Amino acid sequence: MNVASGSRRYRLLAVPFAAVLLLIGTGAVSAGGFAPPPDKVVGSHGHYAFDDTSSNPGVQCQYAFNDAIHKLNALVVTRPKVWWPDRNAANHHEHGQVGWRATLQQAASDSGPWSTVAKTGIQKGIAYEGTRAPFTNKTIAVPTAASTASFRVIITMFWYHPDGSTMGSVKHWPYYYELAALGSPDVGSCPDTF
């Protein structure tokens, strides 16, 4: 029996299995099953991008070594790349104020529920439709009272009207987390200790 002339049941099972292999192979879902939530978009926004790959993780987990244990003490979040929206094709110099912040969340397990424990201030800058805002990376200290199994980051980007009100925003969940003490990437979060 070959695939082309195989039974109807075999063909029906082959499609979902192939889709799962494709998702795992492209990194959309890790072999462990973690997939970050889709970006949450509100209002009008420009282009945006992230450096977040297995060789260049979007978040670095920094640990302190005490009493024979590595304890998470900070996360360094790679800045997003944010451009102003192109709202007028005849004008190639459109620009405006944009901003970003990082939010630190904790949970007893990677499956949640997640609660917010810290936020950075909003870093603002001017972006053009062809030139991104000059943002820098942010470091979030883990609160000393925090004791849990996992920490993750949410990046929120903002686009502002001339009067300072928010025109639009996008929330993004980084996928790759580098465990700085080990030099290897993890997906979805940083463990509090190892």
N, C-alpha and C positions, 0 to 999 in steps of 0.2 A: 504494500500500500504506500503511495506517495502522498505528499501534502495536498497536491492539486485534486486528487481523487479521494482524499480521506473522508471520514465520516463527518457529518454536520456537527456533532458534538465536539470533535477534535478542533474544527475550525473556530467554533465559538469560544473555546478555552484558549486557543492560541492568541487571539487578539488581545484580551486583557493581560495575559502574561507578557506579550511583546510590549505593551504600553508600560508596564511596571519596569521592565528591563530598560526601556528607553528613558524613563524618568530617573532611574538610578544612574544610568550611564551619563546623563547630561548634568547630574548634580542637582536637579530640581528636588529630589528626595534622596537623602542619604540612605545607605544600607541599613542604618539603625532606625530609620523611619522618621527622622526629624525633617520637617519642612517649615521654614519661617512663615508667618502669616503674610498675605499679600500686602503690598504697600497700601496705606490708607490715604486717599486723596480727598481734599476738601477745597472747593473753589477753584480759582485760576492759578496756574503755576507755569514756570518755565521748565526747560530741560534740567535733568539732574543725573548724576552718576556716582558710583561708589567704587573704591578699591577694596575688594572683598573676595579674595580667591584663596585656595589652599596654600599657595606660595606667598601670598601677601594678604593675611587676614585683616579684616576690618576692625577688630578689637584685639588688644594685647592685654592678657591677664598678668598682673604683676604680683608676685608673692614674696613674703618675708619668711625666713627660715627661723623658727623658734621651737625649742623643746622637741626636736626631732620631727617636726611637722612643717609643711609649707602652708602658710595661711594667706589667703587672698587679701591684699591691702589696697589695691587700686586697679582701675581699668583705663587703658589709653585708647581713645576712640579716634579712628582716622576720619578726618574732615570729609564731608561730602563735597562734590563738585556741583555748583549751583549756578545756572545761567538765568538771565531775564527772559521772559517770553517774547517771541517775535509776533507782535500784534498788528504790525503794519509793514507789509512786504516792501513798500517804497522807502521806508525809513530804516537804514542799517545801523543806526546809533541809539536805538532804544535802550534804556537802562533804568534801574531803580534799586531800592533798598531790599536786601534779602537777609535772612538770618538762619541760624541753626542752634540747636541745643541737644544735649544727650541726657537721657533719663535712665537711671539705674533701677532695675527691678530684681526682686528676690523671690524664690519659691523653695519649698521643701523637696521638690523633684522637678525634673525638666518638663513634666507634663502640667505643671502649675498646681493651683492658681498662683498667678504672679501679682506682687504688690510693689508699688513704687516706694523706694527708700531714699533716693537722692536725685537731684536735677542740677545740671550746670546752668549758669546764666546763658542768656541768648547772645551769641556773637553775631554782630551785624556787619554788613559790608555792601558795597555797590557792585552789582553785576550788570553786564551788557549781554545782548543776545548772542554775541560771538566771543565774549570773554567772561570766564567764571569769576565769582567773588573770591577775594584773597583770604580765605579762611585758614585757620590753623587747627591742628589736632587738639583734643580736650582730654584732660585726665580727671577721672571721678574717683575720689577716695571712698572706700567701702566703710560705712559707719561702724564704729567699734562695737556698738550694741548688736549689730547684725550677726545672726548665727543661723545659717541655713545650709542647704545642700548646693544651690545653684544661683548664679547671678547672670543677668542678661542686660543688654542695652537696647534702647529704642532711640533712633535718630529722628528728630523732627526738624524739617526745613520750612521756612516761612518766606512768603513774598508779600511786600507791603504796598499799600496805596500811598500816594504822595502825602496824605494827611496822617500817616502812621498806622492806620487800621490795617488789619490783616486781609489781604486779597485772596490768599490761598495758602494751603499747607499740605505737606506730605509726611507721613510717618513711615519709617523704614526699619526693619529688624535685620541687623547684620547676621550673616550665616556662619562665617568662620571666626573662631576665637583662638588666638595663639597663647598657649600656656608658656609664658616666657621662661620659666624655670626648666622646662623640658625641651623648648624649642620646637614643639610640634603643634599642629593645629587640631582643634576640636570643633565640633559643630553645635550651634545653638546656645551655648552658655559657658561660663567659667565655674568649675567646682570651687567651693569655699576652702577646702583643704585637700591635700593629698600627701 
